[in-house]
Amino acid sequence: MGTKRSWEGQPVGLHVKSEMNTSESANSILSIFENFRSELDEHHDRRERIIKTSRDITALSKKIIFALQRVRATNAPIPPKIAKENQTRLEQITTLFTNIVPDLQGINAWRYRSISSGIQEYIEAIAFEHYLRTQTLITHGEVCARVPTGILVTEEDYLLGLFDLTGEMMRFAVLALSSGNASTSTSTETQTAETTKQLPHLSASQAGIVFDLRAMRASFEELTVPRKHNMLRDLLKKVEVMQNSVEKVERAAYGILVRGSERPSGWTPDLSVPVEVGVE
């Protein structure tokens, strides 16, 4: 019995099989693109969640910093009222970090570095709190211990967070310097039988802040970063800001030491003018 042929002279079975193959191929391609669409939708949703979380962490961290600027002593416990306020915010930040841990697993920890800005602001906040309590810098290990497991805190995040810390230390130092600029001490070298000359000086707490900021500047200026490193662009900007912050504190301290006895009560250093360095 011969093979049945179509009106075009082609075998009917081969024609039907060709149509089936074409249909299967089209369905396969559509399935691939549907998978791509699902992956892209998932990627954008994850990215938006991380960006929103980073912004929320940044906002809460700033509130912690603003509260800490009300502290007036270093190397001492944080006042209970401020500590209680900030503890609530720290718990909220921990919850935010925990919620996005599933989104930052494996390669995604490096893929979605939009969380980095929130991490850096958080580091700035807890580093400032740590400094006020202990007058020491928080370590990278201590930072990692204060975030949930699964949140990657890179060395770059840590360093850039400490750069931002110098700005908050500058604000704290200027307030500290302006609140106690009337301190004086007796100069035995200039004592006479008729008068005793009183010279302005910095308290131990005030001098400690100035010393710490200058030490941080010296350490930061020793950093070397490869030319093609992705941190280089941010680093150059932050170095300049850090140097300006330290210079403002130095100018305030010099103003107290050089002309402290002439300052009226409640005087605040003028930080609007640039630093002038004389060369002899």
C-alpha positions in Angstrom: 0.0 0.0 0.0 1.6 3.4 -1.1 2.2 6.4 1.1 -0.7 8.8 1.2 0.2 12.1 -0.4 -1.2 15.6 0.0 -2.6 17.7 -2.9 0.9 19.2 -3.3 2.4 15.9 -3.7 4.2 15.8 -0.3 3.6 13.0 2.2 0.9 14.0 4.7 2.7 12.5 7.7 5.8 14.6 7.1 3.8 17.8 6.7 2.0 17.3 10.0 5.3 16.4 11.8 7.0 19.6 10.4 4.1 21.7 11.8 4.4 20.1 15.2 8.1 20.7 15.3 7.6 24.4 14.5 4.9 24.7 17.2 7.2 23.0 19.8 10.1 25.3 18.9 7.9 28.4 19.2 6.6 27.3 22.6 10.2 26.6 23.7 11.3 30.1 22.8 8.3 31.7 24.5 9.1 29.7 27.6 12.7 30.9 27.6 11.6 34.6 27.3 8.9 34.1 30.1 11.7 32.8 32.3 13.8 35.9 31.4 10.8 38.1 32.3 10.3 36.4 35.6 14.0 36.8 36.5 14.0 40.5 35.5 10.9 41.1 37.5 12.4 39.4 40.5 15.6 41.3 40.0 13.9 44.7 40.0 11.7 43.8 42.9 14.7 42.7 44.9 16.7 45.8 43.9 13.8 48.1 45.0 13.5 46.4 48.3 17.2 46.7 49.0 17.2 50.4 48.0 14.2 51.2 50.2 15.8 49.3 53.1 19.1 51.2 52.6 17.3 54.5 52.8 15.3 53.5 55.9 18.6 52.4 57.6 20.2 55.7 56.6 17.4 57.7 58.0 17.4 55.9 61.4 21.2 56.1 61.6 21.0 59.8 61.1 18.5 60.1 64.0 21.0 58.1 66.2 23.8 60.5 65.3 21.6 63.6 65.9 20.7 62.2 69.4 24.4 61.5 70.1 25.3 65.1 69.3 23.5 66.0 72.5 26.1 64.2 74.6 28.6 66.4 76.2 31.3 64.0 77.5 33.6 61.3 76.1 34.8 58.1 77.6 31.6 57.9 79.7 28.3 56.0 79.5 25.7 57.5 77.1 23.0 59.3 79.1 20.1 56.9 79.8 17.5 59.0 77.9 19.5 59.1 74.8 20.6 55.5 75.1 17.0 54.4 75.3 16.0 56.4 72.3 18.8 55.0 70.2 18.3 51.4 71.4 14.8 51.5 69.8 16.3 52.7 66.6 19.1 50.1 66.6 16.5 47.4 67.0 14.6 48.8 64.0 17.7 48.8 62.0 18.5 45.2 63.0 15.0 44.2 61.8 15.5 46.0 58.5 18.8 44.2 57.9 17.3 40.8 58.9 14.4 41.2 56.4 16.7 41.6 53.4 19.2 38.8 54.4 17.5 36.4 51.9 18.0 39.0 49.1 21.7 39.2 49.8 22.8 35.6 49.7 25.7 34.3 47.6 26.6 36.4 44.6 23.8 38.8 45.4 25.8 40.1 48.3 28.1 41.7 45.6 25.5 42.3 43.0 23.3 44.5 45.0 25.7 47.0 46.6 23.0 49.6 46.8 22.8 48.5 50.5 26.4 49.9 50.9 25.2 53.5 51.6 23.0 52.3 54.4 25.7 50.2 55.9 28.2 53.1 55.8 25.7 55.4 57.6 25.1 52.7 60.2 28.8 52.3 60.7 29.1 56.0 61.2 26.3 55.9 63.8 27.7 53.0 65.9 31.3 54.2 65.5 30.3 57.6 66.9 28.5 56.0 69.8 31.4 53.7 70.4 33.8 56.6 70.4 31.8 58.6 72.9 31.6 55.7 75.3 35.3 54.5 75.0 37.1 57.3 73.1 38.4 54.5 70.8 37.6 53.5 67.2 35.3 50.6 66.6 37.0 47.8 64.7 35.8 46.1 61.5 35.2 42.9 63.5 33.1 44.7 66.0 31.0 46.2 63.2 30.4 42.8 61.7 29.3 41.5 65.0 26.6 44.2 65.2 24.8 43.2 62.0 22.8 40.0 61.3 24.6 37.1 59.8 24.3 37.3 56.0 24.9 41.0 55.7 28.3 41.6 54.1 30.3 44.5 55.6 33.3 45.0 53.3 36.5 46.8 54.4 35.6 49.6 51.9 32.2 50.1 53.8 34.1 50.2 57.1 36.7 52.7 55.9 34.2 55.0 54.2 32.0 54.9 57.3 35.0 56.0 59.4 35.7 58.8 57.0 32.2 60.1 57.6 32.7 59.7 61.3 35.3 62.5 61.3 32.6 65.0 60.3 30.5 64.1 63.3 33.5 64.2 65.6 34.3 67.7 64.2 30.8 68.9 65.1 31.0 67.4 68.5 34.5 68.8 69.1 33.6 72.3 68.1 30.7 72.3 70.6 33.0 70.9 73.2 35.6 73.5 72.6 33.2 76.4 72.6 31.6 75.3 75.8 34.8 75.3 77.9 37.1 77.9 76.4 37.6 79.9 79.6 39.8 77.4 81.3 43.1 78.8 82.5 46.2 77.5 84.2 49.0 79.2 86.1 52.3 79.7 84.2 55.1 79.3 86.7 57.6 80.7 84.2 55.9 84.1 84.2 55.1 84.3 87.8 56.3 87.5 89.5 56.0 88.8 93.0 53.3 91.2 91.9 51.1 89.2 89.5 50.3 85.7 88.4 49.7 85.3 84.7 46.8 83.0 83.8 47.1 81.2 80.4 44.2 79.5 78.5 44.4 75.8 78.0 42.3 72.9 76.8 40.8 70.4 79.2 41.8 66.8 79.0 38.6 65.9 77.2 38.9 68.8 74.7 42.6 68.0 74.0 41.8 64.3 73.6 39.3 65.0 70.8 41.8 67.2 68.9 44.5 64.6 69.3 42.2 61.8 68.2 41.1 63.6 65.0 44.7 64.5 64.1 45.7 60.8 64.6 42.8 59.7 62.4 43.9 62.1 59.7 47.5 60.9 59.8 46.3 57.3 59.5 43.8 58.0 56.6 46.5 59.9 54.7 48.7 56.8 54.8 46.1 54.7 52.9 47.0 53.7 49.4 44.3 52.5 47.0 45.0 51.0 43.5 44.2 53.4 40.7 41.4 51.2 39.2 39.8 50.3 42.6 36.1 51.1 42.7 36.6 52.8 46.1 39.0 55.4 44.7 36.5 58.0 43.5 34.6 58.1 46.8 37.9 58.0 48.7 39.3 61.1 47.1 36.2 63.1 48.0 36.1 61.9 51.5 39.8 62.6 52.2 39.3 66.2 51.3 36.2 66.5 53.5 38.0 64.8 56.4 41.0 67.1 56.1 38.7 70.2 56.2 36.9 68.8 59.3 40.2 68.3 61.2 41.4 71.8 60.2 38.2 73.3 61.6 38.8 71.7 64.9 42.5 72.7 64.9 41.5 76.3 64.1 39.0 76.3 67.0 41.6 74.9 69.4 44.2 77.4 68.3 41.7 80.2 68.8 41.2 79.2 72.4 44.9 78.7 73.1 46.2 81.9 71.4 43.4 84.3 72.3 41.3 82.4 74.8 41.5 85.0 77.5 39.9 87.5 75.2 36.9 85.4 74.4 33.6 86.4 75.9 31.4 83.9 77.7 29.4 81.7 75.2 31.9 82.4 72.4 31.7 79.9 69.5 34.6 79.5 67.0 34.1 81.0 63.5 34.6 78.1 61.1 33.4 79.9 58.0 36.9 81.3 57.0 39.5 79.1 55.3 42.6 77.9 57.2 45.6 80.2 56.6 49.0 78.6 56.8 51.9 81.0 57.1 55.3 80.1 55.6 58.3 81.7 57.1 
